Amino acid sequence: MATTIAQGFKKLSENLEITDLQETTVSSRQKNVRAAVDNGLTVLEDFLTGSYKRSTMIAPLKEADVDIFAVLDPKHYKQNDPASVLEATKTALKKTYKTPKISPNGQAVTITFDDFIVDVVPGFYRTGGGYLIADTERSRWIATDPKMHLDIWTTKNKAHGGDLIPMIKIIKGWNKSRKLLRSFHLEVLALAVFEGITISDFQSGARYFFDKARAIVPVKLADPAGYSDDVATYISTQKQIDDIVNRLKWAYDTALEAENLASSGKISAAFERWQKIFPGYFPAYG
């Protein structure tokens, strides 16, 4: 039952979480996939990465993806053929998995199970630190360091008293039905918006994000780990930028309206506004 804005956001946060049973399924599945990769390729190291590892994954699990990073032996590396490592990973996985759809997908090999998706990202140790992964969309190798990302996210979350991770999940709840921003970009955007800011509560935090993110979206946003000067290269046109900024403005205006309604004691009407911002996640009043 939710009859206050604080209760509404508490329920929102709960609705964004995957269940303990689903956690158990994910744990078992990812171990089996890692074993399947190791069975077909020479793997030097593997580990979980992505939003699942950073604790920023949101429900429903069926629409989420669990990321596994597999560091391969250099013998699998081909300087001028980054796509080959994805094909080799796909072949290795098909030795174990006969029925799920398995296909290369940008920087990963995607396994589409009935209940959720697993992305296997093959890579190699990089001279000087970090890792190299295949970017098949641009036929090149790119540098990254998911372990550094995890350290940065953990440190930032502690600096916010544990409120940054749930705040990121809430923002992802807004983006979920709209699919405006890719997950990692959205998270980096949140880190930038809340840098040096105290998150006093989630409703004002959401409104603050919608307001300040509008100015950041049109400009380059660097990878916090220092491996790219722009994590939003997938946004290629001014029309896309304008659409995202307009959607953020609508969310800001609606959030501000919700806060004003709540301040006037019109809690039910405020709930309706928040439901529009977070469809499928924000609870009904009462």
NUZADREN-662077 format. One line per field, with one value per atom (N, C-alpha, C): x, y, z; atom name; residue number from 1. Coordinates in steps of 0.02 Angstrom, whole numbers, m for minus. Example, Ala and Ser with C-alpha at 12.3 -4.5 7.8 and 13.67 -1.06 7.14 Angstrom:
2
X = [660|615|660|642|684|645]
Y = [m284|m225|m165|m112|m53|2]
Z = [390|390|390|354|357|394]
atomo = [N|CA|C|N|CA|C]
num = [1|1|1|2|2|2]
! end
This chain:
286
X = [42|0|44|30|70|24|29|m13|28|94|137|187|216|265|325|347|404|388|326|306|302|279|275|343|393|460|493|475|500|473|409|379|407|420|452|519|559|625|617|568|556|535|494|470|525|579|635|683|677|724|704|754|740|735|698|684|743|741|794|797|738|736|769|756|788|863|885|956|989|955|981|988|937|938|995|1004|1058|1126|1134|1198|1215|1167|1178|1191|1152|1158|1225|1246|1309|1369|1366|1420|1423|1365|1363|1388|1370|1393|1468|1495|1567|1603|1575|1604|1602|1547|1540|1593|1606|1658|1726|1739|1803|1813|1758|1761|1782|1768|1782|1841|1862|1916|1965|2024|2073|2060|2030|2010|2060|2089|2137|2103|2045|2008|1938|1888|1821|1788|1742|1710|1645|1601|1539|1553|1515|1523|1454|1453|1390|1347|1283|1238|1224|1226|1214|1269|1331|1387|1388|1369|1369|1307|1262|1200|1152|1155|1109|1058|1056|1006|937|886|818|773|717|667|629|597|593|656|672|732|729|670|662|687|686|708|778|811|878|931|994|1047|1102|1130|1185|1249|1298|1360|1417|1449|1508|1567|1622|1683|1731|1754|1800|1866|1920|1985|2017|2029|2053|2129|2156|2226|2241|2299|2317|2315|2318|2316|2250|2198|2133|2127|2177|2175|2194|2156|2173|2166|2222|2226|2176|2170|2128|2060|2042|1978|1945|1922|1892|1829|1794|1733|1748|1810|1827|1822|1837|1835|1763|1716|1646|1621|1644|1624|1652|1714|1745|1708|1686|1649|1581|1549|1484|1491|1542|1554|1565|1603|1616|1551|1509|1446|1398|1399|1353|1371|1431|1448|1407|1389|1350|1276|1261|1191|1166|1117|1092|1029|988|923|919|951|943|972|945|973|1039|1092|1159|1185|1201|1222|1269|1318|1360|1318|1336|1296|1341|1372|1414|1480|1483|1543|1537|1481|1468|1436|1432|1392|1332|1273|1211|1179|1164|1126|1057|1006|938|903|900|863|789|747|676|664|706|692|735|794|835|892|929|983|1051|1098|1167|1211|1250|1298|1368|1403|1472|1517|1559|1605|1675|1700|1769|1818|1875|1924|1994|2041|2111|2143|2195|2232|2264|2263|2290|2356|2406|2470|2459|2480|2469|2409|2371|2314|2248|2199|2133|2129|2081|2068|2051|2059|2037|1977|1925|1866|1850|1814|1797|1738|1745|1690|1674|1629|1615|1576|1543|1505|1553|1614|1663|1725|1723|1778|1845|1847|1907|1909|1966|1974|1970|1934|1929|1951|1977|2001|1945|1945|1896|1923|1889|1909|1849|1809|1749|1764|1823|1840|1848|1878|1885|1817|1772|1704|1671|1678|1648|1677|1742|1773|1748|1741|1717|1645|1602|1532|1526|1566|1563|1585|1639|1664|1614|1585|1536|1474|1453|1394|1406|1465|1482|1483|1508|1510|1440|1391|1321|1283|1319|1286|1243|1261|1223|1162|1151|1091|1100|1162|1172|1147|1162|1141|1065|1028|954|929|964|943|952|1007|1019|964|945|891|826|811|750|751|808|814|807|834|826|752|715|643|607|630|602|621|682|707|681|658|642|592|536|485|500|543|559|619|665|725|763|771|806|881|905|976|999|1058|1087|1107|1106|1115|1178|1235|1298|1301|1278|1275|1232|1174|1129|1163|1200|1234|1289|1328|1381|1351|1295|1259|1237|1213|1193|1252|1309|1370|1389|1383|1401|1352|1288|1237|1243|1256|1256|1325|1375|1442|1440|1461|1464|1397|1343|1275|1250|1214|1183|1113|1100|1034|992|953|915|856|823|770|764|731|731|685|631|587|621|655|690|752|781|839|820|761|737|725|691|678|743|792|856|892|890|922|890|824|790|808|818|835|907|955|1025|1051|1021|1045|1034|986|972|1032|1071|1129|1189|1189|1246|1238|1176|1163|1192|1187|1213|1289|1326|1399|1430|1495|1530|1533|1526|1528|1580|1635|1691|1677|1706|1707|1745|1715|1749|1815|1822|1884|1938|1921|1970|1984|1941|1955|1919|1877|1841|1823|1823|1804|1729|1694|1622|1588|1545|1511|1444|1430|1366|1374|1424|1435|1378|1336|1280|1226|1228|1181|1213|1188|1223|1192|1131|1098|1074|1067|1040|967|931|861|856|903|903|917|965|982|923|891|834|777|766|713|727|789|807|799|823|818|744|703|631|598|617|588|609|672|696|659|646|609|539|506|439|441|491|496|509|551|565|502|466|405|353|347|298|318|383|407|397|410|400|326|284|212|192|220|205|226|285|309|264|241|198|130|105|41|47|102|112|117|151|159|91|45|m23|m70|m43|m84|m122|m110|m145|m103|m99|m54|m74|m139|m163|m146|m155|m139|m63|m24|49|69|37|50|38|m16|m33|22|52|107|169|185|243|232|169|154|167|154|167|242|282|355|384|357|383|329|305|251|270|224|235|274|303|344|316|292|268|199|188|125|66|7|m53|m61|m97|m109|m158|m143|m190|m172]
Y = [m59|0|62|109|170|231|272|331|395|389|447|441|498|497|454|458|417|343|323|254|234|281|267|253|292|282|219|203|141|81|83|29|28|87|92|55|69|36|m39|m62|m134|m164|m129|m155|m160|m123|m124|m181|m215|m268|m335|m375|m444|m484|m540|m578|m623|m647|m693|m756|m782|m842|m828|m770|m752|m745|m718|m712|m781|m830|m899|m927|m914|m937|m905|m840|m804|m832|m843|m869|m935|m980|m1047|m1042|m1002|m996|m968|m915|m883|m929|m970|m1018|m1069|m1092|m1141|m1111|m1049|m1016|m1006|m987|m978|m1044|m1098|m1164|m1183|m1164|m1180|m1143|m1080|m1042|m1074|m1092|m1121|m1189|m1223|m1289|m1285|m1226|m1220|m1175|m1133|m1086|m1087|m1061|m1055|m990|m995|m937|m927|m867|m851|m827|m796|m768|m753|m762|m738|m710|m663|m631|m597|m585|m550|m475|m443|m371|m342|m280|m249|m229|m214|m189|m240|m305|m356|m352|m348|m345|m279|m224|m158|m147|m197|m194|m142|m126|m77|m108|m174|m207|m197|m190|m183|m238|m250|m297|m265|m305|m378|m412|m468|m505|m527|m543|m568|m517|m454|m402|m376|m411|m390|m435|m415|m457|m460|m520|m532|m537|m497|m492|m532|m573|m612|m590|m575|m554|m613|m635|m691|m667|m670|m650|m710|m705|m762|m761|m820|m827|m787|m754|m714|m752|m818|m856|m847|m824|m813|m743|m702|m632|m625|m586|m570|m495|m462|m390|m358|m386|m356|m389|m431|m466|m474|m419|m423|m466|m471|m512|m585|m606|m677|m703|m660|m682|m695|m657|m669|m733|m746|m808|m868|m863|m918|m930|m876|m882|m913|m892|m921|m996|m1016|m1087|m1127|m1098|m1131|m1141|m1090|m1095|m1145|m1151|m1197|m1271|m1284|m1352|m1374|m1327|m1342|m1327|m1270|m1248|m1258|m1303|m1321|m1282|m1264|m1235|m1159|m1125|m1052|m1018|m961|m921|m891|m903|m878|m839|m775|m735|m679|m661|m603|m539|m494|m434|m376|m343|m286|m305|m303|m319|m385|m419|m480|m533|m593|m647|m655|m647|m648|m717|m742|m805|m787|m799|m782|m843|m846|m898|m877|m922|m906|m853|m855|m812|m749|m750|m689|m700|m647|m648|m648|m684|m682|m656|m605|m579|m600|m634|m653|m605|m569|m521|m550|m574|m599|m541|m548|m494|m520|m475|m492|m441|m463|m416|m363|m302|m246|m223|m213|m187|m118|m109|m46|m46|m101|m107|m111|m137|m144|m202|m198|m253|m225|m268|m252|m295|m264|m302|m283|m327|m317|m270|m221|m177|m193|m240|m263|m212|m165|m114|m68|m58|m15|m53|m119|m163|m140|m137|m115|m146|m139|m160|m97|m101|m43|m63|m15|m26|m14|m53|m44|m76|m64|m96|m102|m155|m163|m169|m194|m198|m128|m83|m14|19|4|31|10|m53|m77|m40|m30|7|78|111|180|184|140|141|128|80|64|123|156|214|271|285|339|324|261|244|254|235|246|320|361|433|463|430|452|415|382|347|289|259|202|220|284|306|311|311|320|260|200|140|136|142|142|200|258|315|299|266|246|198|151|104|141|191|230|265|294|328|278|218|166|147|152|138|188|251|301|284|262|249|183|138|70|67|99|95|139|188|237|217|180|156|212|268|325|318|294|292|221|204|139|138|79|70|103|89|115|191|217|290|322|293|319|320|267|264|316|324|375|445|454|518|532|481|489|506|473|489|562|587|656|705|690|735|740|684|684|694|708|721|781|768|822|844|807|825|775|800|756|736|671|646|644|695|700|652|643|593|576|521|497|537|565|605|669|704|765|746|688|664|651|620|607|672|718|783|820|816|849|818|751|717|740|739|758|829|872|941|948|922|933|891|833|789|820|866|897|934|964|1002|958|896|852|809|790|746|771|837|859|861|853|858|790|784|721|705|641|618|563|577|530|470|414|354|371|361|377|340|282|244|270|318|351|316|270|233|260|309|339|410|454|523|534|481|487|419|409|345|344|398|404|409|375|379|347|307|276|328|386|440|480|472|498|558|578|634|685|747|800|786|753|736|691|641|597|636|681|722|765|797|840|800|739|697|679|661|643|703|761|823|841|834|849|800|737|688|702|722|741|802|851|910|893|848|826|792|749|714|764|814|865|904|927|966|925|861|818|804|793|782|844|902|965|974|957|960|912|852|803|828|858|885|941|984|1039|1014|963|933|902|867|836|889|944|999|1030|1026|1054|1003|943|892|848|858|818|757|712|654|607|594|549|575|640|669|667|676|671|600|550|481|471|500|491|519|575|604|559|533|489|424|401|341|352|413|429|428|449|451|381|340|272|220|215|169|96|62|m9|m21|31|24|63|124|164|139|131|101|148|120|161|187|241|270|227|218|183|112]
Z = [0|0|0|m44|m49|m49|3|8|18|19|21|m37|m55|m110|m92|m29|m7|m14|5|m2|m76|m117|m189|m219|m199|m226|m196|m135|m105|m144|m161|m200|m271|m299|m365|m364|m314|m308|m303|m265|m258|m324|m362|m426|m478|m468|m515|m503|m446|m427|m457|m476|m495|m430|m431|m371|m351|m289|m265|m307|m328|m370|m437|m465|m527|m520|m463|m448|m449|m420|m418|m489|m530|m599|m638|m629|m662|m641|m577|m551|m582|m585|m614|m689|m724|m797|m818|m785|m805|m794|m742|m730|m786|m809|m863|m929|m942|m1004|m1002|m945|m939|m952|m927|m938|m1012|m1046|m1117|m1159|m1142|m1178|m1166|m1104|m1085|m1118|m1133|m1164|m1238|m1270|m1341|m1358|m1310|m1323|m1264|m1275|m1220|m1184|m1124|m1085|m1028|m1025|m973|m909|m918|m861|m885|m842|m858|m795|m806|m749|m773|m726|m741|m748|m790|m800|m816|m839|m858|m799|m814|m763|m708|m724|m673|m620|m641|m595|m557|m591|m559|m516|m514|m474|m499|m564|m593|m640|m643|m685|m655|m699|m674|m705|m671|m695|m754|m797|m792|m819|m788|m807|m880|m903|m972|m1023|m1006|m1052|m1036|m989|m968|m1000|m994|m1018|m965|m957|m911|m951|m933|m972|m940|m982|m961|m1004|m972|m1007|m1006|m1064|m1069|m1100|m1061|m1086|m1120|m1184|m1223|m1231|m1246|m1263|m1326|m1329|m1388|m1455|m1453|m1515|m1553|m1517|m1548|m1579|m1568|m1590|m1664|m1701|m1770|m1779|m1790|m1793|m1841|m1900|m1952|m1960|m1912|m1918|m1849|m1820|m1753|m1751|m1808|m1809|m1798|m1813|m1809|m1737|m1688|m1619|m1596|m1624|m1608|m1640|m1702|m1735|m1699|m1674|m1637|m1571|m1540|m1477|m1490|m1544|m1562|m1574|m1611|m1625|m1561|m1514|m1450|m1411|m1410|m1372|m1403|m1468|m1502|m1489|m1464|m1445|m1385|m1342|m1282|m1291|m1321|m1327|m1398|m1405|m1472|m1490|m1440|m1456|m1451|m1402|m1399|m1461|m1477|m1531|m1509|m1547|m1531|m1591|m1580|m1637|m1615|m1657|m1643|m1641|m1596|m1586|m1565|m1614|m1599|m1567|m1501|m1464|m1426|m1434|m1395|m1439|m1409|m1438|m1392|m1420|m1380|m1382|m1322|m1316|m1291|m1331|m1312|m1284|m1217|m1183|m1176|m1154|m1147|m1092|m1040|m982|m979|m1009|m1013|m1061|m1075|m1124|m1089|m1117|m1093|m1150|m1136|m1185|m1164|m1208|m1196|m1235|m1199|m1230|m1228|m1285|m1287|m1293|m1261|m1264|m1251|m1249|m1239|m1192|m1156|m1114|m1159|m1136|m1174|m1144|m1185|m1162|m1131|m1069|m1035|m989|m989|m944|m981|m948|m978|m1027|m1072|m1118|m1187|m1238|m1305|m1322|m1350|m1371|m1444|m1477|m1547|m1554|m1596|m1615|m1688|m1699|m1767|m1808|m1775|m1812|m1851|m1822|m1855|m1876|m1869|m1889|m1858|m1792|m1757|m1688|m1655|m1585|m1542|m1486|m1442|m1371|m1335|m1267|m1216|m1164|m1110|m1047|m991|m928|m882|m890|m849|m774|m756|m685|m656|m695|m672|m666|m713|m710|m644|m626|m564|m504|m502|m447|m443|m501|m503|m478|m503|m482|m407|m382|m310|m268|m289|m252|m253|m312|m318|m276|m276|m237|m162|m139|m68|m52|m98|m87|m81|m111|m107|m52|m8|47|25|m32|m57|m98|m111|m147|m223|m247|m319|m360|m338|m376|m381|m325|m333|m374|m372|m413|m487|m503|m573|m596|m553|m571|m584|m543|m553|m620|m637|m702|m759|m749|m800|m808|m753|m756|m801|m801|m847|m920|m931|m998|m1027|m984|m1006|m1063|m1056|m1108|m1168|m1157|m1210|m1252|m1221|m1255|m1291|m1257|m1285|m1281|m1224|m1209|m1195|m1218|m1201|m1127|m1099|m1027|m1000|m1031|m1005|m1011|m1066|m1075|m1021|m1007|m957|m888|m873|m808|m803|m856|m856|m851|m884|m880|m808|m773|m703|m659|m671|m633|m642|m703|m717|m684|m688|m660|m585|m552|m479|m448|m489|m463|m415|m352|m302|m276|m293|m272|m220|m171|m121|m145|m147|m165|m101|m91|m28|m27|m84|m91|m165|m180|m249|m295|m268|m311|m335|m289|m310|m351|m336|m375|m447|m458|m526|m563|m531|m562|m579|m534|m544|m604|m609|m666|m732|m736|m797|m818|m769|m783|m808|m771|m786|m843|m854|m908|m977|m982|m1047|m1075|m1031|m1054|m1071|m1045|m1056|m1118|m1134|m1190|m1256|m1272|m1337|m1344|m1289|m1293|m1279|m1295|m1284|m1209|m1193|m1124|m1119|m1085|m1083|m1038|m1056|m1014|m950|m891|m828|m819|m853|m848|m894|m937|m979|m1045|m1067|m1128|m1189|m1181|m1237|m1219|m1269|m1256|m1264|m1285|m1294|m1292|m1242|m1235|m1272|m1309|m1344|m1419|m1446|m1519|m1558|m1525|m1559|m1577|m1544|m1561|m1617|m1677|m1736|m1769|m1749|m1783|m1733|m1757|m1715|m1696|m1740|m1726|m1665|m1660|m1602|m1538|m1542|m1484|m1463|m1511|m1497|m1465|m1490|m1463|m1390|m1375|m1306|m1260|m1282|m1242|m1230|m1280|m1273|m1225|m1228|m1182|m1110|m1102|m1035|m1009|m1053|m1032|m1010|m1049|m1029|m961|m950|m885|m829|m842|m792|m775|m826|m815|m776|m795|m762|m690|m678|m609|m566|m594|m558|m541|m588|m576|m520|m521|m469|m400|m396|m333|m307|m352|m332|m309|m344|m323|m254|m241|m176|m121|m137|m88|m71|m119|m108|m77|m60|m29|m78|m143|m193|m212|m164|m170|m226|m232|m283|m353|m363|m428|m441|m388|m394|m415|m385|m404|m479|m504|m575|m620|m599|m639|m637|m578|m573|m612|m615|m653|m728|m751|m821|m836|m787|m796|m792|m747|m736|m750|m812|m827|m813|m780|m764|m701|m673|m612|m552|m564|m507|m487|m422|m399|m404|m399|m395|m324|m317|m251|m212|m148|m105|m90]
atomo = [N|CA|C|N|CA|C|N|CA|C|N|CA|C|N|CA|C|N|CA|C|N|CA|C|N|CA|C|N|CA|C|N|CA|C|N|CA|C|N|CA|C|N|CA|C|N|CA|C|N|CA|C|N|CA|C|N|CA|C|N|CA|C|N|CA|C|N|CA|C|N|CA|C|N|CA|C|N|CA|C|N|CA|C|N|CA|C|N|CA|C|N|CA|C|N|CA|C|N|CA|C|N|CA|C|N|CA|C|N|CA|C|N|CA|C|N|CA|C|N|CA|C|N|CA|C|N|CA|C|N|CA|C|N|CA|C|N|CA|C|N|CA|C|N|CA|C|N|CA|C|N|CA|C|N|CA|C|N|CA|C|N|CA|C|N|CA|C|N|CA|C|N|CA|C|N|CA|C|N|CA|C|N|CA|C|N|CA|C|N|CA|C|N|CA|C|N|CA|C|N|CA|C|N|CA|C|N|CA|C|N|CA|C|N|CA|C|N|CA|C|N|CA|C|N|CA|C|N|CA|C|N|CA|C|N|CA|C|N|CA|C|N|CA|C|N|CA|C|N|CA|C|N|CA|C|N|CA|C|N|CA|C|N|CA|C|N|CA|C|N|CA|C|N|CA|C|N|CA|C|N|CA|C|N|CA|C|N|CA|C|N|CA|C|N|CA|C|N|CA|C|N|CA|C|N|CA|C|N|CA|C|N|CA|C|N|CA|C|N|CA|C|N|CA|C|N|CA|C|N|CA|C|N|CA|C|N|CA|C|N|CA|C|N|CA|C|N|CA|C|N|CA|C|N|CA|C|N|CA|C|N|CA|C|N|CA|C|N|CA|C|N|CA|C|N|CA|C|N|CA|C|N|CA|C|N|CA|C|N|CA|C|N|CA|C|N|CA|C|N|CA|C|N|CA|C|N|CA|C|N|CA|C|N|CA|C|N|CA|C|N|CA|C|N|CA|C|N|CA|C|N|CA|C|N|CA|C|N|CA|C|N|CA|C|N|CA|C|N|CA|C|N|CA|C|N|CA|C|N|CA|C|N|CA|C|N|CA|C|N|CA|C|N|CA|C|N|CA|C|N|CA|C|N|CA|C|N|CA|C|N|CA|C|N|CA|C|N|CA|C|N|CA|C|N|CA|C|N|CA|C|N|CA|C|N|CA|C|N|CA|C|N|CA|C|N|CA|C|N|CA|C|N|CA|C|N|CA|C|N|CA|C|N|CA|C|N|CA|C|N|CA|C|N|CA|C|N|CA|C|N|CA|C|N|CA|C|N|CA|C|N|CA|C|N|CA|C|N|CA|C|N|CA|C|N|CA|C|N|CA|C|N|CA|C|N|CA|C|N|CA|C|N|CA|C|N|CA|C|N|CA|C|N|CA|C|N|CA|C|N|CA|C|N|CA|C|N|CA|C|N|CA|C|N|CA|C|N|CA|C|N|CA|C|N|CA|C|N|CA|C|N|CA|C|N|CA|C|N|CA|C|N|CA|C|N|CA|C|N|CA|C|N|CA|C|N|CA|C|N|CA|C|N|CA|C|N|CA|C|N|CA|C|N|CA|C|N|CA|C|N|CA|C|N|CA|C|N|CA|C|N|CA|C|N|CA|C|N|CA|C|N|CA|C|N|CA|C|N|CA|C|N|CA|C|N|CA|C|N|CA|C|N|CA|C|N|CA|C|N|CA|C|N|CA|C|N|CA|C|N|CA|C|N|CA|C|N|CA|C|N|CA|C|N|CA|C|N|CA|C|N|CA|C|N|CA|C|N|CA|C|N|CA|C|N|CA|C|N|CA|C|N|CA|C|N|CA|C|N|CA|C|N|CA|C|N|CA|C|N|CA|C|N|CA|C|N|CA|C|N|CA|C|N|CA|C|N|CA|C|N|CA|C|N|CA|C|N|CA|C|N|CA|C|N|CA|C|N|CA|C|N|CA|C|N|CA|C|N|CA|C|N|CA|C|N|CA|C|N|CA|C|N|CA|C|N|CA|C|N|CA|C|N|CA|C|N|CA|C|N|CA|C|N|CA|C|N|CA|C|N|CA|C|N|CA|C|N|CA|C|N|CA|C|N|CA|C|N|CA|C|N|CA|C|N|CA|C|N|CA|C|N|CA|C|N|CA|C|N|CA|C|N|CA|C|N|CA|C|N|CA|C|N|CA|C|N|CA|C|N|CA|C|N|CA|C|N|CA|C|N|CA|C|N|CA|C|N|CA|C|N|CA|C|N|CA|C|N|CA|C]
num = [1|1|1|2|2|2|3|3|3|4|4|4|5|5|5|6|6|6|7|7|7|8|8|8|9|9|9|10|10|10|11|11|11|12|12|12|13|13|13|14|14|14|15|15|15|16|16|16|17|17|17|18|18|18|19|19|19|20|20|20|21|21|21|22|22|22|23|23|23|24|24|24|25|25|25|26|26|26|27|27|27|28|28|28|29|29|29|30|30|30|31|31|31|32|32|32|33|33|33|34|34|34|35|35|35|36|36|36|37|37|37|38|38|38|39|39|39|40|40|40|41|41|41|42|42|42|43|43|43|44|44|44|45|45|45|46|46|46|47|47|47|48|48|48|49|49|49|50|50|50|51|51|51|52|52|52|53|53|53|54|54|54|55|55|55|56|56|56|57|57|57|58|58|58|59|59|59|60|60|60|61|61|61|62|62|62|63|63|63|64|64|64|65|65|65|66|66|66|67|67|67|68|68|68|69|69|69|70|70|70|71|71|71|72|72|72|73|73|73|74|74|74|75|75|75|76|76|76|77|77|77|78|78|78|79|79|79|80|80|80|81|81|81|82|82|82|83|83|83|84|84|84|85|85|85|86|86|86|87|87|87|88|88|88|89|89|89|90|90|90|91|91|91|92|92|92|93|93|93|94|94|94|95|95|95|96|96|96|97|97|97|98|98|98|99|99|99|100|100|100|101|101|101|102|102|102|103|103|103|104|104|104|105|105|105|106|106|106|107|107|107|108|108|108|109|109|109|110|110|110|111|111|111|112|112|112|113|113|113|114|114|114|115|115|115|116|116|116|117|117|117|118|118|118|119|119|119|120|120|120|121|121|121|122|122|122|123|123|123|124|124|124|125|125|125|126|126|126|127|127|127|128|128|128|129|129|129|130|130|130|131|131|131|132|132|132|133|133|133|134|134|134|135|135|135|136|136|136|137|137|137|138|138|138|139|139|139|140|140|140|141|141|141|142|142|142|143|143|143|144|144|144|145|145|145|146|146|146|147|147|147|148|148|148|149|149|149|150|150|150|151|151|151|152|152|152|153|153|153|154|154|154|155|155|155|156|156|156|157|157|157|158|158|158|159|159|159|160|160|160|161|161|161|162|162|162|163|163|163|164|164|164|165|165|165|166|166|166|167|167|167|168|168|168|169|169|169|170|170|170|171|171|171|172|172|172|173|173|173|174|174|174|175|175|175|176|176|176|177|177|177|178|178|178|179|179|179|180|180|180|181|181|181|182|182|182|183|183|183|184|184|184|185|185|185|186|186|186|187|187|187|188|188|188|189|189|189|190|190|190|191|191|191|192|192|192|193|193|193|194|194|194|195|195|195|196|196|196|197|197|197|198|198|198|199|199|199|200|200|200|201|201|201|202|202|202|203|203|203|204|204|204|205|205|205|206|206|206|207|207|207|208|208|208|209|209|209|210|210|210|211|211|211|212|212|212|213|213|213|214|214|214|215|215|215|216|216|216|217|217|217|218|218|218|219|219|219|220|220|220|221|221|221|222|222|222|223|223|223|224|224|224|225|225|225|226|226|226|227|227|227|228|228|228|229|229|229|230|230|230|231|231|231|232|232|232|233|233|233|234|234|234|235|235|235|236|236|236|237|237|237|238|238|238|239|239|239|240|240|240|241|241|241|242|242|242|243|243|243|244|244|244|245|245|245|246|246|246|247|247|247|248|248|248|249|249|249|250|250|250|251|251|251|252|252|252|253|253|253|254|254|254|255|255|255|256|256|256|257|257|257|258|258|258|259|259|259|260|260|260|261|261|261|262|262|262|263|263|263|264|264|264|265|265|265|266|266|266|267|267|267|268|268|268|269|269|269|270|270|270|271|271|271|272|272|272|273|273|273|274|274|274|275|275|275|276|276|276|277|277|277|278|278|278|279|279|279|280|280|280|281|281|281|282|282|282|283|283|283|284|284|284|285|285|285|286|286|286]
! end
